[in-house]
């Protein structure tokens, strides 16, 4: 019987209106990816979405996060952001 995949919970980003859960998965053959599950905690009956990121997708995600950090830092310096909150 082959080994079950190794699954490492990387954590979640959660709000009242949604969540993203990140899991690192490694198959018995050594193939790995980052699994991202999106969910809506206000509607347990509704299915969420799952995305599996390979090396290129993961690198792109890191670049997007870095870009967001840069924009946020610039807008704070310009005084255009007071705080980051949900619109409701």
OpenMM code with the backbone's topology and positions (N, CA, C; nanometers):
from openmm import Vec3, app, unit

residues = "UNK UNK UNK UNK UNK UNK UNK UNK UNK UNK UNK UNK UNK UNK UNK UNK UNK UNK UNK UNK UNK UNK UNK UNK UNK UNK UNK UNK UNK UNK UNK UNK UNK UNK UNK UNK UNK UNK UNK UNK UNK UNK UNK UNK UNK UNK UNK UNK UNK UNK UNK UNK UNK UNK UNK UNK UNK UNK UNK UNK UNK UNK UNK UNK UNK UNK UNK UNK UNK UNK UNK UNK UNK UNK UNK UNK UNK UNK UNK UNK UNK UNK UNK UNK UNK UNK UNK UNK".split()
positions = [
    Vec3(0.0845, -0.1183, 0.0000),
    Vec3(0.0000, 0.0000, 0.0000),
    Vec3(0.0885, 0.1239, 0.0000),
    Vec3(0.0684, 0.2160, -0.0942),
    Vec3(0.1512, 0.3363, -0.0998),
    Vec3(0.1262, 0.4266, 0.0208),
    Vec3(0.2284, 0.5050, 0.0529),
    Vec3(0.2142, 0.6003, 0.1638),
    Vec3(0.1089, 0.7044, 0.1294),
    Vec3(0.0345, 0.7441, 0.2312),
    Vec3(-0.0620, 0.8527, 0.2134),
    Vec3(0.0152, 0.9824, 0.1940),
    Vec3(-0.0453, 1.0789, 0.1271),
    Vec3(0.0242, 1.2066, 0.1107),
    Vec3(0.0537, 1.2717, 0.2457),
    Vec3(0.1654, 1.3414, 0.2527),
    Vec3(0.1987, 1.4227, 0.3690),
    Vec3(0.1224, 1.5533, 0.3543),
    Vec3(0.0473, 1.5911, 0.4567),
    Vec3(-0.0304, 1.7150, 0.4543),
    Vec3(0.0114, 1.7993, 0.5737),
    Vec3(0.0557, 1.9209, 0.5475),
    Vec3(0.0976, 2.0122, 0.6531),
    Vec3(0.0067, 2.1342, 0.6497),
    Vec3(-0.0676, 2.1552, 0.7584),
    Vec3(-0.1560, 2.2710, 0.7685),
    Vec3(-0.0697, 2.3955, 0.7858),
    Vec3(-0.0814, 2.4903, 0.6925),
    Vec3(-0.0026, 2.6133, 0.6975),
    Vec3(-0.0773, 2.7277, 0.7656),
    Vec3(-0.2067, 2.7078, 0.7895),
    Vec3(-0.2837, 2.8118, 0.8560),
    Vec3(-0.3915, 2.8680, 0.7658),
    Vec3(-0.4648, 2.9637, 0.8212),
    Vec3(-0.5776, 3.0212, 0.7492),
    Vec3(-0.5833, 3.1710, 0.7711),
    Vec3(-0.6414, 3.2385, 0.6740),
    Vec3(-0.6762, 3.3800, 0.6855),
    Vec3(-0.8279, 3.3834, 0.6877),
    Vec3(-0.8848, 3.4255, 0.8016),
    Vec3(-1.0298, 3.4174, 0.8193),
    Vec3(-1.0890, 3.5526, 0.8545),
    Vec3(-1.2076, 3.5769, 0.8013),
    Vec3(-1.2880, 3.6927, 0.8391),
    Vec3(-1.4302, 3.6428, 0.8593),
    Vec3(-1.5205, 3.7331, 0.8918),
    Vec3(-1.6601, 3.6947, 0.9089),
    Vec3(-1.7257, 3.6562, 0.7766),
    Vec3(-1.6694, 3.6994, 0.6651),
    Vec3(-1.7339, 3.6755, 0.5356),
    Vec3(-1.6600, 3.5756, 0.4476),
    Vec3(-1.5496, 3.5207, 0.4945),
    Vec3(-1.4799, 3.4222, 0.4134),
    Vec3(-1.3491, 3.3803, 0.4757),
    Vec3(-1.2949, 3.2715, 0.4213),
    Vec3(-1.1670, 3.2234, 0.4729),
    Vec3(-1.0864, 3.1579, 0.3622),
    Vec3(-0.9561, 3.1625, 0.3788),
    Vec3(-0.8621, 3.0913, 0.2928),
    Vec3(-0.7784, 3.0022, 0.3830),
    Vec3(-0.7765, 2.8721, 0.3562),
    Vec3(-0.6964, 2.7769, 0.4335),
    Vec3(-0.5878, 2.7234, 0.3417),
    Vec3(-0.4633, 2.7225, 0.3916),
    Vec3(-0.3472, 2.6807, 0.3137),
    Vec3(-0.2915, 2.5500, 0.3691),
    Vec3(-0.2684, 2.4537, 0.2797),
    Vec3(-0.2129, 2.3236, 0.3172),
    Vec3(-0.1022, 2.2881, 0.2192),
    Vec3(0.0122, 2.2437, 0.2701),
    Vec3(0.1214, 2.1953, 0.1857),
    Vec3(0.1067, 2.0450, 0.1738),
    Vec3(0.1034, 1.9942, 0.0515),
    Vec3(0.0784, 1.8518, 0.0277),
    Vec3(0.1968, 1.7929, -0.0497),
    Vec3(0.2470, 1.6781, -0.0017),
    Vec3(0.3552, 1.6059, -0.0699),
    Vec3(0.3078, 1.4627, -0.0915),
    Vec3(0.3086, 1.4169, -0.2174),
    Vec3(0.2664, 1.2800, -0.2470),
    Vec3(0.3766, 1.1823, -0.2079),
    Vec3(0.3429, 1.0535, -0.2074),
    Vec3(0.4414, 0.9492, -0.1759),
    Vec3(0.5566, 0.9510, -0.2751),
    Vec3(0.5303, 0.9992, -0.3977),
    Vec3(0.6343, 1.0068, -0.5011),
    Vec3(0.7218, 1.1312, -0.4887),
    Vec3(0.6857, 1.2226, -0.3977),
    Vec3(0.7646, 1.3438, -0.3768),
    Vec3(0.7141, 1.4652, -0.4523),
    Vec3(0.6005, 1.4528, -0.5218),
    Vec3(0.5414, 1.5684, -0.5897),
    Vec3(0.4704, 1.6538, -0.4855),
    Vec3(0.4889, 1.7854, -0.4935),
    Vec3(0.4327, 1.8736, -0.3915),
    Vec3(0.3570, 1.9896, -0.4545),
    Vec3(0.2622, 2.0415, -0.3769),
    Vec3(0.1879, 2.1604, -0.4180),
    Vec3(0.1292, 2.2252, -0.2934),
    Vec3(0.0856, 2.3497, -0.3082),
    Vec3(0.0155, 2.4202, -0.2023),
    Vec3(-0.1326, 2.4192, -0.2389),
    Vec3(-0.2137, 2.3697, -0.1469),
    Vec3(-0.3584, 2.3659, -0.1679),
    Vec3(-0.4200, 2.4838, -0.0944),
    Vec3(-0.5064, 2.5587, -0.1630),
    Vec3(-0.5753, 2.6730, -0.1044),
    Vec3(-0.7247, 2.6456, -0.1132),
    Vec3(-0.7893, 2.6389, 0.0027),
    Vec3(-0.9338, 2.6178, 0.0084),
    Vec3(-1.0004, 2.7481, 0.0496),
    Vec3(-1.0990, 2.7918, -0.0284),
    Vec3(-1.1749, 2.9123, 0.0037),
    Vec3(-1.3124, 2.8713, 0.0500),
    Vec3(-1.3591, 2.9333, 0.1567),
    Vec3(-1.4901, 2.8984, 0.2099),
    Vec3(-1.5667, 3.0189, 0.2572),
    Vec3(-1.6976, 2.9992, 0.2720),
    Vec3(-1.7885, 3.1017, 0.3220),
    Vec3(-1.8473, 3.0517, 0.4529),
    Vec3(-1.7996, 3.1015, 0.5668),
    Vec3(-1.8482, 3.0511, 0.6959),
    Vec3(-1.9936, 3.0865, 0.7248),
    Vec3(-2.0529, 3.1784, 0.6491),
    Vec3(-2.1917, 3.2167, 0.6730),
    Vec3(-2.2898, 3.1223, 0.6053),
    Vec3(-2.2393, 3.0321, 0.5181),
    Vec3(-2.3286, 2.9422, 0.4458),
    Vec3(-2.2648, 2.8042, 0.4394),
    Vec3(-2.2861, 2.7239, 0.5430),
    Vec3(-2.2241, 2.5916, 0.5503),
    Vec3(-2.2696, 2.5002, 0.4381),
    Vec3(-2.3883, 2.5218, 0.3825),
    Vec3(-2.4393, 2.4373, 0.2752),
    Vec3(-2.3747, 2.4635, 0.1401),
    Vec3(-2.3150, 2.5801, 0.1232),
    Vec3(-2.2547, 2.6163, -0.0045),
    Vec3(-2.1128, 2.5616, -0.0101),
    Vec3(-2.0804, 2.4981, -0.1200),
    Vec3(-1.9451, 2.4467, -0.1378),
    Vec3(-1.8455, 2.5596, -0.1586),
    Vec3(-1.7225, 2.5340, -0.1231),
    Vec3(-1.6175, 2.6331, -0.1417),
    Vec3(-1.5444, 2.6082, -0.2719),
    Vec3(-1.4268, 2.6612, -0.2788),
    Vec3(-1.3422, 2.6427, -0.3960),
    Vec3(-1.2045, 2.5973, -0.3498),
    Vec3(-1.1382, 2.5189, -0.4332),
    Vec3(-1.0029, 2.4737, -0.4025),
    Vec3(-0.9139, 2.5044, -0.5218),
    Vec3(-0.7939, 2.5523, -0.4917),
    Vec3(-0.6922, 2.5785, -0.5938),
    Vec3(-0.5657, 2.5061, -0.5500),
    Vec3(-0.4996, 2.4414, -0.6440),
    Vec3(-0.3726, 2.3746, -0.6151),
    Vec3(-0.2633, 2.4500, -0.6900),
    Vec3(-0.1647, 2.4999, -0.6157),
    Vec3(-0.0576, 2.5801, -0.6734),
    Vec3(0.0697, 2.4979, -0.6884),
    Vec3(0.1197, 2.4890, -0.8125),
    Vec3(0.2505, 2.4282, -0.8343),
    Vec3(0.3566, 2.5343, -0.8072),
    Vec3(0.4806, 2.5058, -0.8402),
    Vec3(0.5900, 2.6000, -0.8115),
    Vec3(0.5654, 2.7358, -0.8773),
    Vec3(0.5214, 2.7367, -1.0031),
    Vec3(0.4970, 2.8641, -1.0715),
    Vec3(0.3821, 2.9411, -1.0087),
    Vec3(0.2728, 2.8707, -0.9761),
    Vec3(0.1591, 2.9361, -0.9122),
    Vec3(0.1948, 2.9918, -0.7761),
    Vec3(0.2757, 2.9170, -0.7007),
    Vec3(0.3174, 2.9638, -0.5680),
    Vec3(0.4069, 3.0869, -0.5796),
    Vec3(0.4984, 3.0874, -0.6754),
    Vec3(0.5852, 3.2043, -0.6957),
    Vec3(0.5026, 3.3256, -0.7361),
    Vec3(0.4005, 3.3039, -0.8182),
    Vec3(0.3138, 3.4141, -0.8598),
    Vec3(0.2342, 3.4682, -0.7403),
    Vec3(0.1848, 3.3779, -0.6542),
    Vec3(0.1133, 3.4206, -0.5335),
    Vec3(0.2037, 3.5063, -0.4450),
    Vec3(0.3291, 3.4640, -0.4279),
    Vec3(0.4230, 3.5427, -0.3467),
    Vec3(0.4448, 3.6805, -0.4085),
    Vec3(0.4548, 3.6874, -0.5404),
    Vec3(0.4743, 3.8167, -0.6077),
    Vec3(0.3516, 3.9061, -0.5893),
    Vec3(0.2325, 3.8476, -0.5953),
    Vec3(0.1100, 3.9251, -0.5749),
    Vec3(0.1054, 3.9804, -0.4332),
    Vec3(0.1385, 3.8983, -0.3336),
    Vec3(0.1388, 3.9435, -0.1941),
    Vec3(0.2423, 4.0538, -0.1743),
    Vec3(0.3605, 4.0375, -0.2326),
    Vec3(0.4628, 4.1416, -0.2215),
    Vec3(0.4144, 4.2709, -0.2856),
    Vec3(0.3508, 4.2587, -0.4021),
    Vec3(0.2967, 4.3772, -0.4689),
    Vec3(0.1904, 4.4458, -0.3844),
    Vec3(0.1045, 4.3666, -0.3209),
    Vec3(0.0026, 4.4241, -0.2329),
    Vec3(0.0689, 4.4956, -0.1154),
    Vec3(0.1720, 4.4332, -0.0569),
    Vec3(0.2454, 4.4978, 0.0532),
    Vec3(0.3034, 4.6317, 0.0090),
    Vec3(0.3628, 4.6339, -0.1089),
    Vec3(0.4225, 4.7578, -0.1597),
    Vec3(0.3174, 4.8675, -0.1788),
    Vec3(0.2014, 4.8309, -0.2357),
    Vec3(0.0943, 4.9286, -0.2568),
    Vec3(0.0426, 4.9795, -0.1222),
    Vec3(0.0201, 4.8881, -0.0284),
    Vec3(-0.0299, 4.9278, 0.1035),
    Vec3(0.0688, 5.0220, 0.1721),
    Vec3(0.1975, 4.9872, 0.1704),
    Vec3(0.2994, 5.0735, 0.2323),
    Vec3(0.3012, 5.2119, 0.1684),
    Vec3(0.2932, 5.2170, 0.0347),
    Vec3(0.2959, 5.3457, -0.0349),
    Vec3(0.1736, 5.4289, 0.0011),
    Vec3(0.0560, 5.3676, 0.0022),
    Vec3(-0.0660, 5.4421, 0.0324),
    Vec3(-0.0706, 5.4879, 0.1776),
    Vec3(-0.0120, 5.4109, 0.2685),
    Vec3(-0.0023, 5.4554, 0.4082),
    Vec3(0.0904, 5.5770, 0.4162),
    Vec3(0.2067, 5.5697, 0.3487),
    Vec3(0.2987, 5.6836, 0.3497),
    Vec3(0.2338, 5.8087, 0.2928),
    Vec3(0.1489, 5.7924, 0.1910),
    Vec3(0.0808, 5.9068, 0.1284),
    Vec3(-0.0391, 5.9535, 0.2107),
    Vec3(-0.0710, 5.8846, 0.3176),
    Vec3(-0.1831, 5.9227, 0.4022),
    Vec3(-0.3189, 5.8869, 0.3438),
    Vec3(-0.3224, 5.7997, 0.2450),
    Vec3(-0.4485, 5.7629, 0.1800),
    Vec3(-0.5178, 5.6452, 0.2475),
    Vec3(-0.4455, 5.5744, 0.3364),
    Vec3(-0.5042, 5.4640, 0.4115),
    Vec3(-0.4909, 5.4961, 0.5595),
    Vec3(-0.6027, 5.4873, 0.6302),
    Vec3(-0.5994, 5.5018, 0.7753),
    Vec3(-0.5905, 5.3646, 0.8406),
    Vec3(-0.6645, 5.2684, 0.7853),
    Vec3(-0.6673, 5.1332, 0.8391),
    Vec3(-0.7266, 5.0398, 0.7339),
    Vec3(-0.7043, 4.9135, 0.7497),
    Vec3(-0.7628, 4.8153, 0.6583),
    Vec3(-0.8741, 4.7435, 0.7318),
    Vec3(-0.9982, 4.7652, 0.6861),
    Vec3(-1.1165, 4.7040, 0.7465),
    Vec3(-1.2090, 4.6555, 0.6357),
    Vec3(-1.3004, 4.5659, 0.6728),
    Vec3(-1.4002, 4.5218, 0.5765),
    Vec3(-1.5057, 4.6319, 0.5602),
    Vec3(-1.5665, 4.6408, 0.4421),
    Vec3(-1.6590, 4.7513, 0.4170),
    Vec3(-1.7904, 4.7432, 0.4928),
    Vec3(-1.8154, 4.6330, 0.5628),
    Vec3(-1.9390, 4.6222, 0.6421),
    Vec3(-1.9179, 4.5341, 0.7606),
] * unit.nanometer
topology = app.Topology()
chain = topology.addChain("A")
for resn in residues:
    res = topology.addResidue(resn, chain)
    for name in ("N", "CA", "C"):
        topology.addAtom(name, app.Element.getBySymbol(name[0]), res)
